[in-house]
Amino acid sequence: MKYPEKDLNQCKQAYNENLIEKVVMKIYEQWKTMRKAFIELDHSKQGVIIADDLKFYLTHWGIVVTPDKFNELFNFFDEDKDGVISYKDFQKTVGEQMQPNQGKYWRQDMPRQTRIKACKNDHCWHGA
């Protein structure tokens, strides 16, 4: 069956809508922490996420995007516009998308509470 070109373009446009939200949800569903997500998304192991790293995961997730939509997506994640997605960029974009009320953390990335050290002397819990 042959589809008219106009229908194919409409399908592609509809599919690419909400692309940022789709990618952020994939990240959130696949990894428990933002740090783990960043390390895994850095497929080239350069300490930053480059365009090819993001393309690799989009392909892995079965997300097909137009070059314009990919550039829009990459530029969204590249907060400081230096051509790569640093961990700081990732925190500001993905973290705030996932948990806006908690800033740049989610799940186990939450800062740990300071533990109260137990007193090892018998007189600690008795009145002076």
The 8 nearest C-alpha neighbors of each residue, nearest first, counted from 0:
[[1, 2, 3, 4, 7, 6, 5, 10],
 [0, 2, 3, 4, 7, 6, 5, 8],
 [3, 1, 4, 0, 6, 7, 5, 8],
 [2, 4, 5, 6, 7, 1, 8, 0],
 [5, 3, 7, 6, 8, 2, 9, 1],
 [4, 6, 8, 3, 7, 9, 2, 10],
 [5, 7, 9, 3, 8, 4, 10, 2],
 [8, 6, 10, 4, 9, 5, 11, 3],
 [7, 9, 11, 5, 10, 6, 12, 4],
 [10, 8, 6, 12, 7, 11, 13, 5],
 [9, 11, 7, 13, 8, 12, 14, 6],
 [12, 10, 14, 8, 9, 13, 15, 7],
 [11, 13, 9, 15, 14, 10, 8, 16],
 [14, 12, 10, 16, 11, 15, 9, 8],
 [13, 15, 11, 12, 16, 10, 18, 17],
 [14, 16, 12, 18, 13, 11, 64, 17],
 [17, 15, 18, 13, 14, 12, 19, 11],
 [16, 18, 20, 19, 21, 15, 14, 13],
 [19, 17, 21, 16, 15, 20, 22, 72],
 [18, 20, 22, 21, 17, 23, 72, 75],
 [19, 21, 23, 17, 18, 22, 24, 96],
 [22, 20, 18, 24, 19, 23, 25, 17],
 [21, 23, 25, 19, 24, 20, 18, 26],
 [22, 24, 26, 20, 25, 21, 19, 27],
 [23, 25, 27, 21, 26, 22, 28, 20],
 [26, 24, 22, 28, 23, 27, 29, 21],
 [27, 25, 23, 29, 24, 28, 30, 22],
 [26, 28, 24, 25, 29, 30, 23, 31],
 [27, 29, 25, 26, 30, 24, 31, 23],
 [28, 30, 26, 27, 25, 31, 36, 24],
 [31, 29, 36, 32, 27, 28, 26, 35],
 [32, 30, 106, 107, 27, 33, 29, 35],
 [33, 31, 35, 34, 108, 30, 107, 106],
 [32, 34, 36, 35, 37, 108, 105, 104],
 [33, 35, 37, 32, 36, 38, 108, 86],
 [36, 34, 38, 32, 37, 33, 39, 30],
 [37, 35, 33, 39, 34, 30, 38, 40],
 [36, 38, 40, 34, 35, 39, 33, 41],
 [39, 37, 35, 41, 36, 40, 34, 42],
 [38, 40, 36, 41, 37, 42, 35, 44],
 [41, 39, 37, 42, 38, 36, 52, 48],
 [40, 42, 48, 38, 44, 39, 43, 47],
 [41, 43, 40, 52, 44, 39, 48, 38],
 [42, 44, 41, 45, 52, 48, 49, 51],
 [45, 43, 41, 42, 46, 47, 38, 48],
 [44, 46, 47, 43, 41, 48, 42, 49],
 [47, 45, 44, 41, 48, 85, 38, 86],
 [48, 46, 85, 45, 84, 41, 83, 49],
 [49, 47, 41, 84, 83, 52, 40, 85],
 [48, 50, 83, 52, 51, 47, 84, 53],
 [49, 51, 53, 52, 54, 48, 73, 83],
 [52, 50, 54, 53, 49, 55, 48, 43],
 [53, 51, 55, 42, 49, 50, 54, 48],
 [52, 54, 50, 56, 55, 51, 57, 49],
 [55, 53, 51, 57, 52, 56, 58, 50],
 [56, 54, 52, 58, 53, 57, 51, 59],
 [57, 55, 59, 58, 53, 54, 60, 52],
 [56, 58, 62, 54, 60, 59, 55, 61],
 [57, 59, 61, 56, 55, 60, 62, 54],
 [58, 60, 56, 57, 61, 55, 62, 54],
 [61, 59, 57, 58, 62, 56, 25, 55],
 [62, 60, 58, 59, 57, 63, 56, 64],
 [61, 63, 57, 60, 58, 64, 59, 56],
 [62, 64, 61, 58, 57, 65, 15, 14],
 [65, 63, 68, 69, 15, 62, 66, 11],
 [64, 66, 68, 67, 69, 63, 15, 11],
 [65, 67, 69, 68, 70, 64, 71, 63],
 [68, 66, 70, 65, 69, 71, 64, 72],
 [69, 67, 71, 65, 70, 66, 64, 72],
 [70, 68, 72, 66, 71, 67, 64, 73],
 [71, 69, 73, 67, 72, 68, 74, 66],
 [70, 72, 68, 74, 69, 73, 75, 67],
 [73, 71, 69, 75, 70, 74, 68, 19],
 [74, 72, 70, 76, 75, 71, 69, 77],
 [73, 75, 77, 71, 76, 72, 70, 80],
 [74, 76, 72, 73, 77, 71, 78, 92],
 [75, 77, 73, 74, 78, 92, 84, 89],
 [78, 76, 84, 74, 80, 75, 79, 88],
 [77, 79, 88, 80, 76, 75, 74, 92],
 [78, 80, 81, 77, 88, 82, 84, 83],
 [81, 79, 77, 78, 82, 74, 83, 84],
 [80, 82, 79, 83, 77, 84, 78, 85],
 [81, 83, 80, 77, 84, 49, 74, 50],
 [84, 82, 49, 81, 48, 77, 85, 47],
 [83, 85, 77, 48, 47, 88, 76, 89],
 [84, 86, 47, 88, 87, 83, 89, 48],
 [87, 85, 89, 88, 90, 84, 37, 47],
 [86, 88, 90, 85, 89, 91, 84, 78],
 [89, 87, 78, 85, 91, 86, 90, 84],
 [88, 90, 86, 92, 87, 93, 91, 85],
 [91, 89, 94, 103, 87, 88, 92, 93],
 [90, 92, 88, 89, 94, 95, 103, 93],
 [91, 93, 89, 95, 90, 94, 76, 96],
 [94, 92, 96, 89, 95, 90, 97, 91],
 [95, 93, 103, 90, 97, 96, 92, 104],
 [94, 96, 99, 102, 98, 103, 97, 92],
 [97, 95, 93, 94, 98, 99, 92, 23],
 [98, 96, 94, 95, 93, 99, 23, 105],
 [97, 99, 101, 95, 100, 96, 94, 102],
 [100, 98, 95, 102, 101, 96, 97, 94],
 [99, 101, 98, 102, 95, 103, 97, 104],
 [102, 100, 98, 99, 104, 103, 105, 95],
 [103, 101, 99, 95, 100, 104, 98, 94],
 [102, 104, 94, 90, 95, 91, 101, 105],
 [105, 103, 108, 109, 94, 102, 101, 106],
 [106, 104, 108, 109, 107, 32, 98, 33],
 [105, 107, 108, 32, 109, 31, 104, 33],
 [108, 106, 109, 32, 105, 31, 104, 110],
 [109, 107, 104, 105, 106, 32, 110, 33],
 [108, 110, 107, 104, 105, 106, 111, 101],
 [111, 109, 108, 112, 107, 104, 113, 105],
 [112, 110, 109, 113, 108, 114, 107, 106],
 [111, 113, 114, 110, 109, 115, 108, 107],
 [114, 112, 111, 115, 116, 110, 109, 117],
 [115, 113, 116, 112, 111, 117, 110, 118],
 [114, 116, 117, 113, 112, 118, 111, 119],
 [115, 117, 114, 118, 119, 113, 123, 120],
 [118, 116, 119, 115, 114, 120, 123, 124],
 [117, 119, 120, 123, 116, 121, 124, 122],
 [118, 120, 117, 121, 123, 122, 116, 124],
 [121, 119, 122, 118, 123, 124, 117, 125],
 [122, 120, 123, 119, 124, 125, 118, 117],
 [121, 123, 125, 120, 124, 126, 127, 118],
 [124, 122, 125, 121, 120, 118, 119, 126],
 [123, 125, 122, 126, 121, 118, 120, 127],
 [126, 124, 122, 123, 127, 121, 120, 118],
 [127, 125, 124, 122, 123, 121, 120, 118],
 [126, 125, 122, 123, 124, 121, 120, 118]]
